[in-house]
């Protein structure tokens, strides 16, 4: 998991990509952590076309309501 701290008045959706860029999924056993999760769950605030296109480019499945 990852966290990006921003000012309180900043929107959530613009921080979607920076947060996912910092994700490191540990492997069981030896090996470097994966940088691409299998799936992302998010609320409606992240349902923009830009966010969905980003996930498609990285082949990450998503569960984001419309």
Buried (B, 14 or more C-beta within 10 A) or exposed (E): EEEEEEEEEEEEBEBBBEBBEEBEEEEEEEEEEEEEBEEBEBEEEBBBEEBBEBBEEBEBEBEBEE
